[in-house]
Structure formats: C-alpha cells, structure tokens
C-alpha cells in the first residue's frame, strides 16, 4: 500500500513541473508514495501549510526559507529544483526597459517570495530604490499579476511560463528577461521541517529519489512531459507548453538537485539588507544535502543518464 503524502506547491509555473511529473509519471508511486498536491496561492500560504504540517513537505522559494528561518522556523531544504531566475518582467507598449519603471508599480506574488527576490535583483541592477523609485506590489498568483497589468493596477509584473505566453497574446512584451542572467540562488526548493525530517527520514529520502527520477524523465521524454504538464494546467496550446519546457528543462534544472550552502549564502546576502535577522543565519544550517549526495555517490544519478 502506498503511503499518503501531502505536498504543497507555492505557485503554478514551470519551476514546479518536475513535482507534477514525479506524481503523474509514477516516479513517486515507485518509491511507495501516494502524493497529493496542495496548491497554494503564494509562498506565504505554502509556508503556513508547512509550518502547521498540513502538508509536511513542499516546494517553495529558498528566500522564503531564509525569511522564515530568520523568524525562528526550523526548516531545511533537501533538494533544489531550480537555481536561476526564469522570470520575465512583462509590460505594455508604454515601457521599453526595466528602467522605465521609475515612478511606477511592479506586481509580484508577495513580499519575501521568489518573485519579490527576483524583483529586488533587477532593482539593484538598474539602480532603482524600492518604494522610492518603484512601488513593489503584492498581487498573488500569476493570473492575478497578469490581470493587474491588464487592468492598469501595475505597470509591469513578474511572470513565468505558461503566463508569459498568455501575456504576449494579450499584447504585453518583455522588458527584462532573467534568462539572460547567470546569478544563482535557490529559486525553487524541496523543503520540510526539521521535526518532520527527524520523524520521517525515509519518506523524505523516497521523495528526493522520486524527484531525481522525475528530472531524468523531464529531460529525456519531452512529449511525455508536455502531456503531463498540459493535463495538470488544463493547457493544450503547443506554443505555451513548449515555452514551459524551454524555460525549465535547460541549465536552470541540473541532473542532481543538490542544495548547497553557496546558493543560500547568495540569498542571504540579497535579503539581509531588508531583514537584519537574516544576516545572522548560517547558510549550511538551512540545508540537508545528504539525500541527494547518497544518490550521487552511489552512482544512481549517473546511471540514469548512462554515464
């Protein structure tokens, strides 16, 4: 009999596609897990589910782990699905570059979430001050962010596939593309509490193994992946599905989803100026890499790819 496991995801986008594949391609079932996906509207809502153990394991941004840990939460990242931003900042024809946002409003999911961290990266890059030069507004889901631009509530929004394709069809265009950047932080992680990790290490181990199998499936079976993602999203537009695949199947998703202290050190460095408690965190205390390391050192991951 399969063991039930509630797994919370913080957003609908390309970054969580490997989790959907782990469930629907049978990777989790082969590890003895019956995964139920719980979809939150934002990172903060997903965090609440994790902290209450309504869903004891989930996929959220590494910056959310940093902020929660600074507030006393005992969370740990056991895998990193994505380590580069894949957002696109999209706006109407009145804006041509990110710098044109001066004096305007930018829509993100919520303060402290991945889209907010990405927004801060772009603000710093272009020398714009949050609140003074650009108002950063929490709007919730990607659908709500896209709607915010269309309604004029914000001038631009942080979006990912599949909503980037929908935004282009609505007449928006890209004013900043994070795919052109090489900065690495823990964008999307698999996270649990230390209490759950102590109580159920075998469940966590099996889920991490299922994730590794799902990444392999994702990278090597494009059509199967697109069919699964399309069903999950209720999307049959090939252009949209291809965009999701291009965004997530490349270098942002490595064969080995190893969480590293260096990734979290970058996140801490970026968040600390806005939350002084973050500066006191040790990045190595925010990760537990031994599940992925076991799969690396045993040759399991190499064998998947025939190396």
C-alpha positions in Angstrom: 0.0 0.0 0.0 1.3 3.5 -0.9 2.0 6.0 1.9 -0.1 9.2 1.5 1.9 12.4 1.4 0.6 15.9 1.1 3.0 18.1 -0.9 2.3 21.9 -1.1 3.4 23.9 -4.1 3.7 27.7 -3.8 2.9 28.7 -7.4 1.7 27.4 -10.7 4.6 27.7 -13.1 7.4 25.9 -14.9 9.5 25.6 -11.8 7.1 23.1 -10.2 6.7 20.9 -13.3 9.2 18.2 -12.0 7.0 17.8 -9.0 3.9 17.2 -11.2 6.0 14.7 -13.3 7.1 12.9 -10.1 3.5 12.3 -9.3 1.9 11.7 -12.7 4.8 9.7 -14.3 4.7 7.2 -11.5 8.1 8.2 -10.0 6.6 8.8 -6.5 4.5 5.7 -6.7 7.6 3.6 -7.5 9.0 4.9 -4.2 5.9 3.8 -2.3 4.4 7.3 -2.1 0.8 8.5 -2.9 1.4 12.2 -3.4 -1.4 14.7 -3.1 -0.5 18.1 -4.5 -1.8 21.1 -2.5 -1.7 24.3 -4.5 -1.1 27.5 -2.5 -1.7 31.0 -3.9 1.7 32.3 -2.7 4.9 31.4 -0.9 3.5 32.7 2.4 0.4 30.4 2.1 2.6 27.5 1.3 4.8 28.3 4.3 1.8 28.3 6.6 0.9 24.8 5.4 4.4 23.6 6.0 4.7 25.1 9.5 1.3 23.7 10.5 2.3 20.3 8.9 -1.0 20.4 7.0 1.4 19.5 4.2 4.7 18.4 5.8 6.9 18.8 2.7 6.6 21.2 -0.2 8.2 23.3 -3.0 8.9 26.9 -2.2 11.5 29.5 -2.9 14.7 29.4 -1.0 14.3 33.1 0.1 11.0 32.1 1.8 13.1 29.5 3.8 15.6 32.2 4.7 13.0 34.7 5.9 11.1 32.1 7.9 14.3 30.7 9.4 15.2 34.2 10.5 11.9 34.4 12.3 12.6 31.1 14.2 11.2 28.5 11.9 13.2 25.2 11.7 13.1 24.4 8.0 15.6 22.7 5.8 16.0 22.4 2.1 16.6 18.8 1.0 16.8 19.5 -2.8 16.9 22.4 -5.2 14.9 22.1 -8.4 15.9 25.4 -9.9 18.8 27.6 -9.2 18.4 30.5 -11.7 15.6 33.0 -12.1 13.3 32.3 -15.0 11.0 35.2 -14.6 10.2 37.7 -17.3 9.2 41.2 -16.4 6.3 42.0 -18.8 4.6 45.3 -19.5 2.5 47.1 -22.1 4.0 49.2 -25.0 4.5 52.3 -22.9 7.5 50.7 -21.2 10.6 49.6 -23.2 13.1 48.7 -20.5 13.1 47.9 -16.8 14.5 51.4 -16.1 11.2 52.8 -17.4 9.5 51.5 -14.3 10.7 54.6 -12.4 7.7 56.2 -10.8 5.5 53.1 -11.5 4.3 49.9 -9.9 5.6 46.4 -10.3 3.5 43.4 -9.4 5.0 40.4 -7.5 3.3 37.4 -5.8 4.1 38.5 -2.2 6.8 40.3 -0.2 9.5 37.8 0.7 8.7 35.3 -2.1 10.7 34.3 -5.1 9.2 36.9 -7.4 10.0 39.6 -4.8 13.6 38.4 -4.5 13.9 38.5 -8.3 12.4 42.0 -8.4 15.0 43.2 -5.9 17.8 41.7 -8.0 16.5 43.8 -11.0 16.0 46.9 -8.9 19.6 46.7 -7.7 20.9 46.0 -11.2 19.2 49.1 -12.6 19.9 51.3 -9.5 16.3 51.8 -8.6 15.1 52.1 -5.0 12.2 50.0 -3.7 9.4 52.2 -2.6 11.0 55.5 -3.7 11.6 54.8 -7.4 9.4 51.7 -7.9 6.5 50.5 -5.8 6.6 46.7 -5.4 3.0 45.5 -5.0 1.9 42.0 -3.8 -0.8 40.7 -6.1 -0.8 37.0 -5.5 -0.9 34.3 -8.3 0.5 34.8 -11.8 -3.1 35.0 -13.1 -3.7 37.9 -10.7 -0.4 39.6 -11.7 -1.2 39.4 -15.4 -4.7 40.7 -14.7 -3.1 43.5 -12.7 -1.2 44.7 -15.7 -4.2 44.4 -18.0 -6.3 46.4 -15.5 -3.7 49.1 -15.0 -3.2 48.3 -11.3 0.5 47.9 -12.0 2.7 48.9 -15.0 4.5 45.5 -15.1 4.6 42.1 -13.5 6.9 39.3 -12.7 5.7 36.3 -14.8 6.8 32.8 -15.8 5.6 30.3 -18.3 2.9 29.5 -19.0 1.6 33.0 -18.2 4.3 34.7 -20.3 2.8 33.2 -23.4 -0.7 34.4 -22.4 0.8 37.8 -21.7 2.3 38.1 -25.2 -1.1 37.1 -26.7 -2.6 39.9 -24.6 -0.2 42.4 -26.1 2.4 42.6 -23.4 6.1 42.3 -24.0 9.3 41.6 -22.1 11.2 44.5 -20.6 13.6 42.3 -18.6 14.4 38.6 -19.0 16.2 36.8 -16.2 17.2 34.0 -18.6 20.0 36.4 -19.7 21.4 36.5 -16.1 23.7 33.9 -14.5 23.2 34.7 -10.9 22.4 31.6 -8.9 20.2 31.4 -5.8 17.9 28.6 -4.5 14.9 29.6 -6.7 12.7 26.6 -6.1 13.5 24.0 -3.4 12.0 20.9 -1.8 11.7 21.8 1.9 10.4 20.3 5.1 10.7 21.0 8.8 13.5 19.6 10.9 10.8 17.9 13.1 9.4 16.0 10.1 12.8 15.1 8.8 13.7 13.6 12.2 10.4 11.7 12.3 10.1 10.6 8.7 13.6 10.5 7.1 12.7 7.6 4.9 9.7 9.4 3.4 11.9 12.4 2.6 14.6 10.1 1.1 12.0 8.4 -1.1 10.6 11.7 -2.3 14.0 13.1 -3.2 14.7 9.9 -5.2 11.4 10.3 -7.0 12.3 13.9 -7.8 15.7 12.8 -9.3 13.8 10.2 -11.4 11.3 12.9 -12.5 14.1 15.3 -13.5 15.5 12.5 -15.7 12.1 11.8 -17.2 11.6 15.5 -17.7 14.9 16.0 -19.5 14.7 12.8 -21.7 11.0 12.5 -22.5 9.8 15.8 -23.9 6.5 14.6 -25.3 5.6 12.6 -22.2 6.5 15.6 -20.0 4.4 18.0 -22.1 1.4 15.7 -21.9 1.6 15.5 -18.1 2.1 19.3 -17.7 -0.6 20.0 -20.2 -3.1 17.9 -18.3 -2.1 19.5 -15.0 -2.5 23.0 -16.3 -5.6 22.3 -18.5 -3.5 23.6 -21.4 -3.3 22.2 -24.9 -1.7 25.1 -26.7 1.6 23.8 -28.0 3.3 27.1 -28.1 2.6 27.6 -24.4 3.7 24.1 -23.5 6.9 24.4 -25.5 7.7 27.6 -23.6 7.2 25.9 -20.3 9.6 23.2 -21.4 12.3 25.6 -22.8 12.1 27.6 -19.6 12.6 24.7 -17.2 14.4 21.9 -18.9 17.8 23.6 -19.5 20.6 24.7 -17.3 18.3 26.0 -14.6 17.5 22.4 -13.7 20.5 20.2 -13.1 20.6 16.4 -13.2 21.4 16.5 -9.5 19.2 18.8 -7.4 21.9 19.3 -4.8 21.2 22.0 -2.2 24.3 23.9 -1.4 25.3 26.5 1.2 26.7 28.7 -1.5 23.2 29.1 -3.1 21.8 30.1 0.3 24.7 32.4 1.0 23.7 34.4 -2.1 20.1 34.5 -1.0 21.1 35.7 2.5 23.3 38.4 1.0 20.5 39.7 -1.1 17.8 39.6 1.7 19.9 40.7 4.7 19.8 44.5 3.8 16.0 44.3 4.2 15.8 41.9 7.2 18.7 42.3 9.7 17.8 39.0 11.4 18.7 37.2 8.1 22.4 38.3 8.4 22.7 36.1 11.5 21.8 32.9 9.6 24.4 30.3 8.6 23.7 29.0 5.1 24.8 25.5 5.9 22.2 25.2 8.6 19.4 25.7 6.0 20.2 22.6 4.0 20.4 18.9 4.4 22.2 17.6 1.3 22.8 14.0 2.3 19.8 12.5 0.5 21.0 13.9 -2.9 24.6 13.1 -2.0 23.7 9.5 -1.4 22.2 9.3 -4.9 25.3 11.0 -6.4 27.9 8.9 -4.5 26.1 5.6 -5.2 26.2 6.3 -8.9 22.4 6.3 -9.1 22.2 9.6 -10.9 25.0 8.8 -13.3 23.3 5.5 -14.2 20.1 7.2 -15.1 21.9 9.2 -17.8 24.1 6.3 -18.9 27.3 7.8 -17.8 
